[in-house]
Amino acid sequence: MSDWSKGLMVFLLSCSLLGCGISGGNSNDTVVQQEEKAPLRLEMTQTQYTLEDKEWEWQIINETGEDYSMLYAPLLEQQKFDGSWQEVLCQAGFCGMEDPVQEVMPGSALAEWYPGLQPGVYRLSYRISIDTETKEYISAQFEIVE
C-alpha cells in the first residue's frame, strides 16, 4: 500500500470516528448528544421543583407553522417504581374550552390542584387538537424533591 493510500485511509477512519461522536483524549472526555426536539412540544422551565413550590411553569413551543388548539386541563402523572405512570387526581375544575396555540405559549400548573404530592418524577401533559378529529398529548417531565 502506498504512503498516500495509507494517509487517505487514516484520514477516512478519523472522519468516521468523529462522525460517530468518538474522540480521542483522556478518560474525562465526554460526548454530548443533543436530543432532537419535536416541533410541537411542552417544556418545563425547570427540571426540578420542591414540595414548597406553588406552581410549575411551562411553555408550549409550536415550530410547525400550523394552527393548533389546546385544552387547558392538565394531566399530571407520577412515575411508579416499575417505570409505569399513575395519574394524580386533580382537585381543580376546567371549562373544557380550547385555546389557540401560539409559537411560544407560556403557562403554569398550580401545586394546590394536586394535594398530597410526594417527591418523585412527574409527567405533565396537555391535549392538543391537531384537527377536528385528531387529538394528541404533549408532555414534559420534571422532578419534585423535598
DRENKEKOL-999439 format. One line per 3 residues: their letters; for each residue x negated, y, z negated of N, C-alpha, C. Coordinates in steps of 0.2 Angstrom, whole numbers, plus 5000, padded with zeros to 4 digits. Each point is the difference from the previous one (the first is absolute). Example, Ala and Ser with C-alpha at 12.3 -4.5 7.8 and 13.67 -1.06 7.14 Angstrom:
2
as) 4934:4972:4961:5004:5006:5000:4996:5006:5000 | 5002:5005:5004:4996:5006:4999:5004:5005:4997
//
This chain:
146
msd) 4996:4994:5000:5004:5006:5000:4995:5006:5000 | 5002:5005:5004:4996:5006:5001:5001:5005:4994 | 4995:5004:4999:5001:5005:4994:5006:5004:5001
wsk) 5002:5002:5006:5006:5005:5001:5006:4996:4998 | 5000:4993:5002:5006:4996:4998:5001:4999:4993 | 4994:4999:4996:5000:4999:4993:5003:5007:4997
glm) 4997:5005:5002:5003:5007:4998:5007:5001:5001 | 5002:4998:5006:5008:5001:5001:5004:4995:4996 | 4997:4994:4999:5004:4996:4995:5000:5002:4993
vfl) 4995:5003:4998:5000:5003:4993:5004:5006:5000 | 5000:5004:5005:5005:5006:5000:5007:4998:5000 | 5002:4995:5004:5007:4997:5000:5002:4997:4994
lsc) 4996:4996:4997:5001:4997:4993:5001:5006:4995 | 4996:5005:5000:5001:5006:4995:5007:5003:5001 | 5001:5001:5007:5007:5003:5001:5006:4996:4998
sll) 4999:4994:5001:5005:4995:4997:5001:5000:4993 | 4995:5000:4996:5000:5000:4993:5003:5007:4998 | 4998:5005:5003:5003:5007:4997:5007:5000:5002
gcg) 5002:4997:5006:5007:5000:5001:5004:4996:4996 | 4997:4995:4997:5004:4996:4995:5000:5003:4993 | 4996:5006:4999:5000:5003:4993:4995:4997:4996
isg) 4995:4996:5003:4994:4997:4996:4994:5005:5000 | 4998:5002:4995:4994:5004:5000:4994:4998:4996 | 4994:5001:5002:4995:4998:4996:4999:5005:4994
gns) 4995:4998:4996:4999:5004:4994:5000:4996:4993 | 5000:5004:4995:5000:4996:4993:5007:4997:4999 | 5000:4996:4995:5006:4997:4998:5006:5005:4997
ndt) 4998:5006:4999:5005:5005:4997:5004:5003:5006 | 4998:4999:5006:5004:5002:5006:5007:4997:5000 | 5005:5004:5001:5006:4998:5001:5003:5002:5007
vvq) 5005:4996:5002:5003:5002:5007:5007:5002:4998 | 5002:5005:5002:5007:5003:4999:5004:4999:5006 | 5005:4996:4999:5005:5000:5006:5006:5004:4999
qee) 5001:5004:5005:5006:5005:4999:5006:4996:5002 | 5005:5000:4996:5007:4997:5001:5003:5004:5005 | 5003:4997:5005:5004:5003:5005:5007:5002:4997
kap) 5002:5006:5001:5006:5003:4997:5005:5000:5005 | 5006:4997:4998:5006:5000:5004:5002:5007:5002 | 5003:5002:5006:5002:5006:5001:5006:5003:4996
lrl) 5004:4996:4997:5005:5001:4996:4999:4997:4993 | 4999:5004:4995:4997:4997:4994:5002:5004:4994 | 5000:4997:4994:5001:5003:4994:4993:5000:4996
emt) 4998:5005:4997:4994:5001:4997:5001:5003:4993 | 4997:4996:4995:5001:5003:4993:4994:5006:5000 | 5001:5005:4996:4995:5005:4999:4995:4998:4995
qtq) 5001:4995:4996:4995:4997:4996:5001:4992:5000 | 4995:4996:4999:5000:4993:5000:5001:4998:4993 | 5000:5004:4995:5001:4998:4993:5003:5005:4996
ytl) 5005:4998:4996:5004:5005:4996:5000:4996:4993 | 5002:5005:4995:5000:4997:4993:5007:4999:4998 | 5001:4997:4994:5007:4999:4998:5003:5007:4998
edk) 4996:5005:4998:5002:5007:4998:5002:5004:5006 | 4998:4998:5006:5001:5004:5006:5008:5000:5001 | 5003:5006:5002:5007:5001:5001:5002:4999:5007
ewe) 4996:5000:5005:5002:4999:5007:4994:4998:5004 | 5002:4996:5005:4995:4998:5005:5001:5003:5006 | 4995:5004:5002:5001:5004:5006:4997:4996:5006
wqi) 5004:5001:5006:4998:4996:5006:5001:5005:5006 | 4998:4997:5006:5002:5004:5006:5001:4995:5006 | 5005:5001:5004:5001:4996:5006:4996:5003:5005
ine) 4997:4997:5004:4996:5002:5006:5003:4997:5006 | 5002:5004:5005:5003:4998:5006:4996:5003:5006 | 4996:4996:5002:4995:5001:5006:5003:4997:5006
tge) 5006:4998:5001:5003:4996:5005:5002:5005:5006 | 5002:5006:4998:5003:5005:5005:5008:4998:5000 | 5002:4995:4997:5007:4998:5000:5004:5003:4994
dys) 5007:5001:5001:5004:5002:4995:5003:4994:4996 | 4999:5000:4994:5002:4995:4995:5004:5004:4994 | 5004:4996:4997:5003:5002:4994:4998:4995:4994
mly) 5001:5003:4994:4998:4995:4994:5006:5001:4995 | 5001:4994:4997:5005:5000:4994:4996:5002:4994 | 5001:5005:4997:4997:5002:4994:5003:4996:4994
apl) 4998:4994:5000:5002:4995:4994:4994:4996:4999 | 4996:5001:4996:4994:4996:4999:5001:4993:4998 | 4996:4996:5002:5000:4993:4998:4993:4999:4997
leq) 5000:4998:4993:4994:4999:4997:4999:4993:4998 | 4995:4997:5001:4998:4993:4998:4994:4999:4996 | 5000:4995:4996:4994:4999:4996:4997:4993:5002
qkf) 4993:5000:5001:4997:4994:5002:4999:4995:4995 | 5002:4994:5001:5000:4995:4994:4993:4997:5001 | 4999:4995:4995:4993:4997:4999:4999:4996:5007
dgs) 5005:4997:5003:4999:4996:5005:5000:5003:5007 | 5000:5007:5000:4999:5004:5006:5007:5002:5003 | 5005:4997:4997:5007:5002:5003:5002:5007:4997
wqe) 5005:5002:5003:5003:5007:4997:5007:4999:4997 | 5001:5003:4995:5007:5000:4996:5002:5008:5000 | 5006:5000:5002:5003:5007:5000:5001:5003:4993
vlc) 4999:5006:4999:5001:5003:4994:5006:5004:5000 | 5005:4999:4995:5006:5003:5000:5000:5008:5000 | 5003:5003:5004:5000:5008:5000:5006:5002:4997
qag) 4999:5005:4995:5006:5003:4996:5003:5006:5003 | 4997:5002:5006:5003:5006:5003:5005:4998:5006 | 5004:5005:5002:5005:4999:5005:4998:5004:5006
fcg) 5001:4998:5006:4998:5004:5006:5006:5000:5005 | 5001:5005:5004:5006:5002:5004:5000:4995:5006 | 4995:4998:5002:5000:4995:5006:5000:5004:5007
med) 4999:5007:5000:4999:5004:5006:4993:4999:5002 | 4999:5000:5006:4993:4999:5003:4997:5007:5002 | 4994:5001:4999:4996:5007:5001:4996:4999:5006
pvq) 4999:5005:5004:4995:4999:5006:4993:4999:4997 | 4996:4997:5003:4993:4999:4999:4996:5005:5004 | 4996:5004:4997:4996:5005:5003:4993:4996:5001
evm) 4995:5004:5003:4993:4997:5001:4997:4999:4993 | 5001:5004:4996:4997:4999:4993:5006:5002:4995 | 5002:4995:4996:5006:5002:4996:4998:4998:4993
pgs) 4999:5005:4996:4998:4998:4993:5006:4999:4995 | 4999:4996:4995:5006:4998:4995:4997:4997:4994 | 5005:4998:4996:4997:4997:4994:5006:4995:4997
ala) 4998:4996:4996:5005:4995:4996:4998:5002:4993 | 5006:5000:4996:4999:5001:4993:4999:4994:4996 | 4996:5000:4995:4999:4994:4996:5006:4999:4996
ewy) 5004:5005:4998:5006:4999:4996:5005:4996:5003 | 5000:4999:5007:5005:4996:5003:4999:4993:4999 | 4994:4998:4997:4998:4993:4999:4998:4999:4992
pgl) 5004:5000:4996:4998:4999:4993:4997:4994:4998 | 4995:5000:4995:4997:4994:4998:4994:4997:5005 | 4998:5004:5004:4994:4998:5004:4994:4998:4996
qpg) 4996:4995:5003:4994:4997:4996:4995:5002:5005 | 4993:4999:4998:4995:5001:5004:5000:4994:5005 | 4998:5002:5006:5000:4995:5006:4999:5003:5006
vyr) 5001:4996:5006:4999:5002:5007:5008:5001:5002 | 5001:5005:5003:5007:5002:5003:5000:5001:5007 | 5006:4999:5003:5001:5002:5007:5006:5004:5001
lsy) 4999:5006:5002:5006:5005:5001:5002:5000:5008 | 5006:4999:5001:5002:4999:5007:5006:5005:5002 | 5001:5002:5006:5005:5004:5002:5003:4997:5007
ris) 5006:5000:5001:5003:4997:5006:5000:5006:5005 | 4997:4998:5006:5000:5005:5006:5005:4997:5005 | 5004:5004:5003:5004:4998:5006:4996:5002:5006
idt) 4998:4995:5004:4997:5001:5006:5005:5002:5006 | 5006:4997:5000:5005:5002:5004:5007:4998:4996 | 5005:5000:5003:5007:4999:4997:5000:4992:4997
etk) 4996:4996:5004:5001:4993:4997:4994:4997:4997 | 4994:5004:5001:4994:4997:4997:4997:5004:4994 | 5000:4996:4994:4998:5003:4994:4993:4996:4998
eyi) 4995:5004:4997:4994:4997:4998:4998:5004:4993 | 4996:4996:4997:4998:5003:4993:4992:5002:5001 | 4999:5006:4998:4993:5002:4999:4998:5000:4993
saq) 4994:4998:4998:4998:4998:4993:4993:5003:4999 | 4999:5001:4993:4993:5002:4998:4999:4997:4993 | 4994:4998:4999:4999:4997:4993:4996:5004:4996
fei) 5001:5000:4993:4997:5003:4995:4999:4996:4994 | 4996:5003:4995:5000:4996:4994:5002:5005:4994 | 5003:4997:4995:5002:5003:4994:4995:4997:4994
ve) 4997:5005:4997:4995:4998:4994:5003:5003:4994 | 4997:4998:4994:5002:5003:4994:4998:5007:4999
//
